Amino acid sequence: MPPHAPERLKDRETLWNEVEKIEKHPKAQLASRKNQRIIMMNKGAEDHGFMICRDCGAAFPGNDPLVLDDIRRPYKNKFLRTPCRHTNTLNANLGYDFITDMLVLEFALDDNVIDTHRKDNPWLSRAAQSFAEALRLTASKELDIEFTELVTGYRLRSNSSGSFLDVYLYDSLSSGAGYAVSVAEDIQNLLAGVEGVLMNCDCENACHKCLKHYRNQYVHGMLDRTAAAQLLRWGKDGAIAPSLSVSRQKDLLLPLSRILEESKCPIFVSDDIITSQKGGKKKQIVVYPAMWVEPYSNGTFI
């Protein structure tokens, strides 16, 4: 996730009562807002915020006053010859707010088939970040503007109605230039363009021909056009990622085969099943898409 992300997109009840259905995308909805107040919040590494010295203004990521021990006063003063001891500190998040125009795509997720509860689920973050990047690149081409004129990101939220993934796009200029709102008027072509970005490349995950560029290098490791395409397909057809063939599962397990053999858990592959055996106990091994809820069953390693 980028270092700055919206802490609040607007009063939630108001915003989500104004969503519009997207034709041919039953699992997705659209909210388009002008003059949207956005609060940007930087919570620091691991959400520990920043330690700030109230006396001199020195600041450093973390929630322990000791992180300021080696930090000098951030300005020079000929009347202050001794270093600040930073004895008067405050732990806080950094942020600011501004007004701009915003487009939000809401994907309604099904907790019964999509793993929304696992905090370390790699699919959700990869799919959301990659879709957001594809959305920004496509919108900038549609508008014939530099992609730096638009900012994108995502957030996950849940309530009594279920779990939702919001992908947002807004103008980078304060007060907005109307870019994000204007692309909402032709959302079908926009989503078709996003699908083209995600599908019309031959790279494994992402490359500079599809999703990667200099400005998003801090999330290059998260970019995965296949995961984003799965998210888009869910919004369009309500379909989840297909199961993996036994051959594909075998290829994915191959790097682990030697480790399992050294642990005396060799892998056996037949035409339609992969198993491992140790101490007379035999279990099936199943490799499944990260998008799925865990397909648990007795006698199975997953």
SULCOR-V619036 format. One record per pair of residues at least 24 apart in sequence whose ideal C-beta (glycine too) atoms are under 10 Angstrom apart, sorted by sequence separation. I is the first residue (numbers start at 1). J is the second residue. D is the distance in Angstrom with one decimal. If there is no record, write none. Layout:
I|J|D ; I|J|D
This chain:
9|33|8.5 ; 56|80|8.5 ; 65|89|4.7 ; 107|131|8.7 ; 129|153|8.0 ; 130|154|9.8 ; 148|172|6.6 ; 149|173|7.3 ; 201|225|6.4 ; 246|270|8.1 ; 247|271|10.0 ; 249|273|9.7 ; 250|274|6.4 ; 275|299|9.6 ; 58|83|9.9 ; 64|89|9.5 ; 65|90|9.6 ; 128|153|8.5 ; 129|154|6.5 ; 147|172|9.7 ; 200|225|9.6 ; 246|271|7.2 ; 249|274|5.9 ; 260|285|9.1 ; 275|300|9.7 ; 276|301|6.5 ; 10|36|5.8 ; 11|37|9.4 ; 58|84|6.8 ; 60|86|9.6 ; 65|91|8.4 ; 105|131|8.3 ; 128|154|3.8 ; 145|171|9.9 ; 146|172|9.5 ; 198|224|9.6 ; 199|225|7.8 ; 246|272|5.9 ; 275|301|8.9 ; 9|36|7.0 ; 10|37|6.6 ; 56|83|9.0 ; 57|84|9.2 ; 64|91|8.7 ; 105|132|9.2 ; 127|154|9.0 ; 128|155|8.3 ; 150|177|9.6 ; 167|194|9.9 ; 198|225|4.6 ; 199|226|9.4 ; 245|272|9.6 ; 246|273|7.0 ; 274|301|9.2 ; 9|37|8.8 ; 10|38|8.1 ; 56|84|4.2 ; 58|86|6.3 ; 63|91|5.1 ; 128|156|7.5 ; 149|177|7.0 ; 152|180|9.3 ; 197|225|7.5 ; 198|226|7.8 ; 246|274|6.4 ; 8|37|8.1 ; 9|38|6.6 ; 10|39|9.7 ; 55|84|5.8 ; 56|85|9.5 ; 62|91|8.3 ; 63|92|9.9 ; 125|154|8.3 ; 140|169|9.9 ; 150|179|6.1 ; 151|180|8.9 ; 198|227|9.3 ; 199|228|9.9 ; 256|285|9.6 ; 6|36|9.6 ; 8|38|7.5 ; 9|39|8.6 ; 55|85|8.4 ; 56|86|7.3 ; 59|89|9.6 ; 105|135|7.4 ; 124|154|9.1 ; 139|169|6.2 ; 149|179|6.0 ; 150|180|6.6 ; 198|228|5.2 ; 199|229|6.1 ; 7|38|8.6 ; 8|39|4.8 ; 53|84|6.2 ; 55|86|7.3 ; 58|89|9.1 ; 59|90|9.4 ; 125|156|8.6 ; 136|167|9.8 ; 138|169|9.9 ; 149|180|9.5 ; 197|228|8.7 ; 198|229|4.3 ; 6|38|5.2 ; 7|39|4.7 ; 8|40|9.7 ; 53|85|8.9 ; 54|86|9.0 ; 55|87|7.6 ; 56|88|9.2 ; 103|135|8.6 ; 124|156|6.5 ; 135|167|6.2 ; 145|177|8.6 ; 197|229|9.5 ; 198|230|9.4 ; 253|285|6.8 ; 6|39|6.5 ; 7|40|7.2 ; 8|41|8.5 ; 53|86|4.3 ; 54|87|9.3 ; 55|88|5.1 ; 59|92|8.8 ; 61|94|9.7 ; 134|167|9.7 ; 135|168|9.1 ; 136|169|6.3 ; 150|183|8.9 ; 195|228|9.5 ; 198|231|9.3 ; 199|232|9.2 ; 5|39|10.0 ; 6|40|6.4 ; 7|41|3.8 ; 52|86|9.3 ; 53|87|8.3 ; 54|88|4.4 ; 55|89|8.9 ; 131|165|8.7 ; 132|166|9.9 ; 133|167|9.9 ; 135|169|5.7 ; 143|177|9.6 ; 145|179|6.4 ; 194|228|8.1 ; 195|229|7.1 ; 198|232|6.8 ; 253|287|6.4 ; 5|40|7.3 ; 6|41|7.5 ; 7|42|9.6 ; 51|86|8.1 ; 53|88|6.6 ; 54|89|6.7 ; 59|94|7.9 ; 121|156|9.9 ; 132|167|5.0 ; 143|178|9.7 ; 194|229|9.1 ; 198|233|9.7 ; 250|285|9.6 ; 252|287|5.1 ; 4|40|4.7 ; 5|41|6.8 ; 7|43|8.6 ; 52|88|9.7 ; 53|89|5.6 ; 54|90|5.7 ; 103|139|8.2 ; 131|167|5.7 ; 132|168|7.8 ; 143|179|5.5 ; 249|285|7.6 ; 251|287|9.3 ; 265|301|9.2 ; 3|40|9.7 ; 4|41|7.1 ; 5|42|8.3 ; 52|89|6.5 ; 53|90|8.0 ; 128|165|5.7 ; 132|169|7.7 ; 142|179|9.5 ; 143|180|9.5 ; 195|232|5.9 ; 249|286|7.2 ; 250|287|8.7 ; 2|40|9.9 ; 4|42|5.4 ; 5|43|8.7 ; 51|89|5.4 ; 52|90|4.9 ; 127|165|8.0 ; 128|166|8.7 ; 129|167|9.2 ; 194|232|6.5 ; 195|233|8.7 ; 249|287|4.1 ; 3|42|5.7 ; 4|43|9.7 ; 50|89|10.0 ; 51|90|7.5 ; 52|91|7.6 ; 124|163|9.5 ; 128|167|6.3 ; 140|179|8.3 ; 143|182|6.8 ; 248|287|7.7 ; 249|288|8.5 ; 2|42|9.6 ; 3|43|9.3 ; 50|90|8.8 ; 51|91|5.8 ; 52|92|5.9 ; 116|156|7.5 ; 127|167|9.7 ; 139|179|7.2 ; 142|182|8.8 ; 143|183|6.5 ; 246|286|9.8 ; 3|44|9.0 ; 49|90|9.4 ; 50|91|7.2 ; 51|92|8.5 ; 117|158|9.0 ; 124|165|7.1 ; 139|180|7.5 ; 142|183|5.8 ; 191|232|7.1 ; 195|236|8.4 ; 246|287|9.4 ; 3|45|9.7 ; 49|91|5.2 ; 50|92|6.1 ; 52|94|8.7 ; 116|158|7.2 ; 244|286|8.7 ; 48|91|8.0 ; 49|92|5.7 ; 50|93|7.1 ; 139|182|9.0 ; 140|183|9.3 ; 243|286|9.0 ; 244|287|5.7 ; 49|93|4.9 ; 50|94|6.0 ; 136|180|9.8 ; 139|183|4.7 ; 142|186|7.5 ; 191|235|8.2 ; 243|287|9.5 ; 244|288|6.7 ; 48|93|9.6 ; 49|94|8.1 ; 138|183|8.5 ; 139|184|9.6 ; 191|236|7.9 ; 243|288|6.7 ; 244|289|6.9 ; 47|93|8.5 ; 116|162|8.6 ; 117|163|8.2 ; 243|289|7.4 ; 44|91|9.3 ; 103|150|9.3 ; 107|154|9.5 ; 109|156|8.6 ; 111|158|8.5 ; 116|163|4.2 ; 142|189|7.1 ; 241|288|8.7 ; 242|289|7.6 ; 44|92|9.4 ; 116|164|9.2 ; 135|183|8.9 ; 142|190|6.3 ; 241|289|3.8 ; 43|92|9.8 ; 44|93|7.1 ; 102|151|9.5 ; 103|152|9.4 ; 105|154|9.2 ; 109|158|8.8 ; 114|163|7.8 ; 116|165|8.6 ; 141|190|9.9 ; 240|289|7.4 ; 241|290|8.2 ; 243|292|8.5 ; 43|93|5.0 ; 44|94|7.9 ; 104|154|9.8 ; 112|162|9.8 ; 241|291|4.5 ; 42|93|6.5 ; 43|94|8.3 ; 100|151|8.5 ; 104|155|9.5 ; 106|157|9.3 ; 111|162|6.4 ; 114|165|9.3 ; 138|189|9.1 ; 139|190|6.3 ; 142|193|6.5 ; 240|291|5.7 ; 241|292|6.9 ; 41|93|5.5 ; 42|94|4.6 ; 43|95|8.8 ; 110|162|7.4 ; 111|163|5.6 ; 138|190|6.0 ; 141|193|7.0 ; 240|292|6.4 ; 243|295|8.9 ; 41|94|7.5 ; 42|95|6.4 ; 108|161|8.2 ; 109|162|6.8 ; 110|163|8.1 ; 138|191|8.4 ; 240|293|9.3 ; 40|94|8.9 ; 41|95|4.1 ; 42|96|9.4 ; 108|162|6.3 ; 109|163|4.5 ; 138|192|8.8 ; 139|193|8.2 ; 40|95|5.5 ; 41|96|8.8 ; 108|163|7.9 ; 109|164|6.4 ; 135|190|7.5 ; 138|193|3.9 ; 139|194|8.8 ; 39|95|6.0 ; 40|96|5.6 ; 41|97|9.5 ; 107|163|9.4 ; 108|164|5.8 ; 109|165|6.0 ; 135|191|8.6 ; 137|193|8.7 ; 138|194|4.9 ; 141|197|9.0 ; 39|96|7.7 ; 40|97|7.0 ; 107|164|6.6 ; 108|165|8.4 ; 134|191|9.9 ; 137|194|8.4 ; 138|195|9.0 ; 234|291|8.1 ; 38|96|9.3 ; 39|97|4.6 ; 40|98|7.6 ; 106|164|5.6 ; 107|165|4.4 ; 135|193|9.0 ; 136|194|9.7 ; 138|196|7.8 ; 38|97|6.4 ; 39|98|8.8 ; 106|165|7.5 ; 107|166|7.7 ; 134|193|8.5 ; 135|194|5.6 ; 138|197|5.8 ; 230|289|7.7 ; 37|97|6.1 ; 38|98|6.1 ; 105|165|8.7 ; 106|166|5.4 ; 107|167|7.4 ; 134|194|4.7 ; 137|197|6.1 ; 138|198|9.6 ; 230|290|9.5 ; 231|291|8.4 ; 37|98|7.6 ; 38|99|7.7 ; 105|166|7.1 ; 106|167|8.2 ; 133|194|9.8 ; 134|195|8.5 ; 167|228|9.7 ; 230|291|5.7 ; 36|98|9.5 ; 37|99|5.6 ; 38|100|6.3 ; 104|166|5.5 ; 105|167|4.6 ; 106|168|9.7 ; 132|194|9.9 ; 134|196|9.1 ; 135|197|8.9 ; 227|289|9.2 ; 36|99|6.9 ; 37|100|8.6 ; 104|167|7.2 ; 105|168|7.7 ; 131|194|7.1 ; 134|197|4.5 ; 226|289|9.6 ; 227|290|7.8 ; 35|99|5.5 ; 36|100|6.1 ; 38|102|7.1 ; 103|167|9.0 ; 104|168|4.8 ; 105|169|8.0 ; 133|197|8.7 ; 134|198|5.6 ; 152|216|9.3 ; 167|231|8.6 ; 227|291|7.5 ; 34|99|9.3 ; 35|100|7.9 ; 36|101|6.5 ; 37|102|9.6 ; 103|168|6.9 ; 104|169|7.8 ; 133|198|9.9 ; 148|213|9.9 ; 34|100|8.9 ; 35|101|7.1 ; 36|102|4.2 ; 102|168|6.0 ; 103|169|4.5 ; 104|170|8.8 ; 131|197|9.8 ; 147|213|7.6 ; 153|219|9.9 ; 165|231|7.4 ; 224|290|9.8 ; 33|100|9.3 ; 34|101|5.0 ; 35|102|9.3 ; 36|103|9.6 ; 102|169|7.1 ; 103|170|7.1 ; 130|197|9.7 ; 131|198|7.9 ; 148|215|6.6 ; 33|101|6.9 ; 34|102|8.3 ; 36|104|9.0 ; 101|169|9.4 ; 102|170|4.1 ; 103|171|9.6 ; 130|198|7.6 ; 147|215|7.5 ; 167|235|9.9 ; 32|101|8.1 ; 33|102|5.1 ; 101|170|6.4 ; 102|171|7.9 ; 147|216|9.4 ; 165|234|9.5 ; 32|102|7.6 ; 33|103|7.9 ; 100|170|5.0 ; 101|171|5.2 ; 165|235|9.3 ; 31|102|8.0 ; 32|103|5.3 ; 33|104|7.6 ; 100|171|4.8 ; 31|103|7.5 ; 32|104|7.7 ; 98|170|9.7 ; 100|172|7.8 ; 101|173|9.4 ; 134|206|9.6 ; 30|103|7.3 ; 31|104|4.4 ; 32|105|10.0 ; 100|173|7.0 ; 133|206|8.4 ; 137|210|8.4 ; 30|104|7.3 ; 31|105|8.2 ; 100|174|6.2 ; 101|175|8.5 ; 102|176|8.1 ; 137|211|7.3 ; 29|104|8.7 ; 30|105|6.1 ; 31|106|6.8 ; 98|173|9.2 ; 99|174|6.4 ; 100|175|6.6 ; 101|176|3.5 ; 130|205|8.6 ; 136|211|9.8 ; 29|105|7.5 ; 30|106|7.5 ; 98|174|4.5 ; 99|175|5.6 ; 100|176|4.2 ; 101|177|7.5 ; 103|179|9.0 ; 104|180|9.2 ; 130|206|6.8 ; 134|210|7.8 ; 137|213|8.1 ; 28|105|6.0 ; 29|106|4.6 ; 97|174|9.9 ; 98|175|8.0 ; 99|176|7.2 ; 100|177|8.7 ; 101|178|5.7 ; 103|180|4.3 ; 133|210|9.1 ; 134|211|6.2 ; 136|213|10.0 ; 154|231|9.9 ; 28|106|6.7 ; 29|107|8.3 ; 98|176|9.4 ; 100|178|9.9 ; 101|179|7.2 ; 102|180|5.6 ; 103|181|6.5 ; 133|211|5.0 ; 27|106|9.3 ; 28|107|5.4 ; 29|108|7.5 ; 100|179|9.7 ; 101|180|4.9 ; 102|181|7.8 ; 103|182|9.1 ; 105|184|9.3 ; 126|205|8.6 ; 132|211|9.9 ; 133|212|8.4 ; 136|215|9.6 ; 137|216|9.6 ; 25|105|9.0 ; 27|107|6.1 ; 28|108|7.6 ; 100|180|7.7 ; 101|181|4.6 ; 103|183|6.5 ; 104|184|9.4 ; 126|206|9.5 ; 130|210|9.3 ; 131|211|9.7 ; 133|213|8.5 ; 136|216|8.8 ; 27|108|5.3 ; 100|181|9.9 ; 101|182|8.6 ; 103|184|5.0 ; 130|211|6.1 ; 25|107|9.1 ; 26|108|8.8 ; 27|109|8.1 ; 102|184|9.6 ; 105|187|8.3 ; 129|211|9.2 ; 133|215|9.7 ; 22|105|8.0 ; 27|110|8.3 ; 101|184|9.5 ; 133|216|5.9 ; 22|106|9.5 ; 103|187|8.6 ; 132|216|9.5 ; 19|104|8.0 ; 105|190|9.4 ; 7|93|8.3 ; 18|104|9.8 ; 19|105|9.6 ; 20|106|10.0 ; 105|191|8.5 ; 133|219|7.6 ; 15|102|9.2 ; 19|106|6.0 ; 103|190|9.0 ; 129|216|8.7 ; 132|219|9.3 ; 7|95|6.7 ; 16|104|9.0 ; 6|95|9.8 ; 8|97|8.7 ; 15|104|7.3 ; 105|194|9.7 ; 130|219|8.8 ; 133|222|9.3 ; 134|223|9.4 ; 4|94|8.9 ; 7|97|9.1 ; 16|106|7.3 ; 129|219|5.5 ; 133|223|6.5 ; 3|94|9.8 ; 4|95|8.1 ; 6|97|9.7 ; 15|106|9.5 ; 134|225|7.3 ; 4|96|9.0 ; 10|102|8.1 ; 129|221|9.9 ; 130|222|7.2 ; 133|225|9.2 ; 9|102|7.0 ; 126|219|9.5 ; 129|222|4.7 ; 130|223|5.0 ; 131|224|9.8 ; 135|228|9.2 ; 10|104|9.1 ; 125|219|9.4 ; 128|222|9.0 ; 129|223|6.7 ; 130|224|5.2 ; 131|225|9.2 ; 134|228|5.9 ; 9|104|6.7 ; 126|221|9.2 ; 127|222|9.6 ; 129|224|8.3 ; 130|225|5.9 ; 133|228|8.0 ; 134|229|9.0 ; 6|102|8.9 ; 126|222|5.3 ; 130|226|8.5 ; 131|227|8.3 ; 132|228|8.4 ; 125|222|6.1 ; 126|223|7.3 ; 127|224|7.0 ; 130|227|5.9 ; 131|228|4.1 ; 135|232|9.8 ; 6|104|10.0 ; 126|224|4.2 ; 127|225|9.7 ; 129|227|8.9 ; 130|228|3.6 ; 131|229|8.5 ; 134|232|8.5 ; 125|224|9.5 ; 126|225|9.6 ; 127|226|8.8 ; 128|227|8.6 ; 129|228|8.2 ; 130|229|8.6 ; 131|230|9.5 ; 122|222|8.6 ; 126|226|8.9 ; 127|227|3.9 ; 128|228|8.0 ; 130|230|9.9 ; 131|231|5.3 ; 123|224|8.4 ; 126|227|4.4 ; 127|228|5.3 ; 130|231|8.1 ; 131|232|6.5 ; 122|224|8.6 ; 125|227|9.0 ; 126|228|7.7 ; 127|229|8.6 ; 130|232|10.0 ; 123|226|10.0 ; 124|227|8.7 ; 127|230|6.2 ; 128|231|7.0 ; 123|227|5.6 ; 126|230|9.8 ; 127|231|4.2 ; 131|235|9.2 ; 122|227|8.3 ; 126|231|9.4 ; 127|232|8.8 ; 123|230|7.7 ; 124|231|8.8 ; 127|234|8.9 ; 123|231|8.7 ; 40|151|9.6 ; 38|151|9.4 ; 127|241|9.8 ; 114|230|9.7 ; 114|231|9.5 ; 123|241|8.3 ; 114|234|7.4 ; 113|234|9.1 ; 109|231|9.3 ; 1|125|7.4 ; 107|231|6.5 ; 110|234|8.5 ; 107|232|8.9 ; 109|234|7.7 ; 113|238|9.2 ; 108|234|9.2 ; 109|235|9.8 ; 113|239|9.8 ; 114|240|6.8 ; 1|128|9.1 ; 2|129|8.8 ; 105|232|9.9 ; 107|234|6.8 ; 108|235|8.4 ; 113|240|5.4 ; 114|241|9.5 ; 1|129|7.3 ; 107|235|5.2 ; 110|238|8.0 ; 106|235|9.3 ; 2|132|9.6 ; 38|168|8.9 ; 105|235|7.9 ; 108|238|9.6 ; 110|240|8.5 ; 36|168|9.4 ; 38|170|6.8 ; 36|170|7.0 ; 29|164|9.2 ; 31|166|8.7 ; 36|171|9.6 ; 38|174|9.7 ; 28|165|9.6 ; 29|166|9.8 ; 31|168|9.1 ; 32|169|9.8 ; 33|170|9.0 ; 28|167|9.4 ; 35|175|7.8 ; 36|176|8.0 ; 16|157|9.4 ; 34|175|9.9 ; 35|176|7.2 ; 34|176|6.9 ; 16|159|9.0 ; 33|176|9.7 ; 34|178|7.6 ; 36|180|9.0 ; 6|151|9.5 ; 12|157|8.1 ; 16|161|9.3 ; 36|181|9.5 ; 9|155|7.9 ; 34|180|9.2 ; 35|181|9.9 ; 4|151|9.0 ; 6|153|7.0 ; 12|159|8.6 ; 33|180|8.8 ; 34|181|5.8 ; 5|153|5.6 ; 6|154|9.9 ; 7|155|9.3 ; 9|157|9.9 ; 16|164|8.6 ; 32|180|7.6 ; 33|181|7.5 ; 2|151|8.7 ; 4|153|8.6 ; 5|154|8.5 ; 6|155|7.0 ; 32|181|5.3 ; 2|152|9.0 ; 5|155|7.0 ; 16|166|9.2 ; 32|182|9.2 ; 2|153|6.0 ; 15|166|9.5 ; 32|183|9.0 ; 33|184|9.4 ; 1|153|7.2 ; 2|154|9.9 ; 32|184|3.9 ; 1|154|8.0 ; 31|184|8.7 ; 32|185|8.2 ; 1|155|8.9 ; 30|184|6.2 ; 32|187|8.9 ; 9|166|7.5 ; 30|187|5.8 ; 9|168|6.6 ; 28|187|9.2 ; 6|166|9.4 ; 30|190|9.9 ; 9|170|9.1 ; 30|191|9.8 ; 6|168|6.9 ; 22|184|10.0 ; 25|187|8.5 ; 5|168|9.5 ; 25|188|8.6 ; 28|191|8.2 ; 127|290|9.1 ; 6|170|8.5 ; 20|184|8.7 ; 23|187|8.4 ; 24|188|7.2 ; 126|290|8.2 ; 127|291|7.5 ; 22|187|5.9 ; 23|188|6.7 ; 126|291|9.9 ; 22|188|7.8 ; 25|191|6.9 ; 123|289|7.4 ; 124|290|8.5 ; 20|187|8.8 ; 24|191|8.8 ; 123|290|3.8 ; 124|291|8.4 ; 122|290|5.4 ; 123|291|4.7 ; 22|191|7.6 ; 121|290|6.4 ; 122|291|9.9 ; 123|292|8.6 ; 121|291|8.6 ; 121|292|10.0 ; 118|290|9.2 ; 121|293|10.0 ; 115|289|9.5 ; 115|290|7.2 ; 118|293|9.0 ; 115|291|7.0 ; 117|293|8.5 ; 118|294|8.2 ; 114|291|6.0 ; 115|292|6.3 ; 116|293|8.5 ; 117|294|10.0 ; 113|291|8.4 ; 114|292|7.4 ; 115|293|5.0 ; 113|292|6.9 ; 114|293|6.7 ; 115|294|6.8 ; 113|293|5.9 ; 112|293|6.6 ; 109|291|9.9 ; 111|293|7.6 ; 110|293|9.0 ; 28|231|9.4 ; 27|231|9.6 ; 28|232|8.5 ; 27|232|9.9 ; 27|233|9.5 ; 28|234|8.6 ; 29|235|9.2 ; 25|232|8.6 ; 27|234|5.7 ; 28|235|3.7 ; 27|235|4.5 ; 28|236|7.5 ; 25|234|9.6 ; 26|235|8.0 ; 27|236|7.4 ; 25|235|4.9 ; 26|236|8.0 ; 27|237|8.2 ; 24|235|9.7 ; 25|236|5.1 ; 26|237|8.3 ; 27|238|5.4 ; 24|236|6.6 ; 25|237|8.8 ; 26|238|6.4 ; 27|239|9.6 ; 22|235|7.8 ; 24|237|9.2 ; 25|238|9.7 ; 2|216|8.4 ; 22|236|9.1 ; 3|218|7.6 ; 2|218|6.9 ; 1|218|9.4 ; 2|219|7.1 ; 1|219|7.7 ; 1|222|8.4
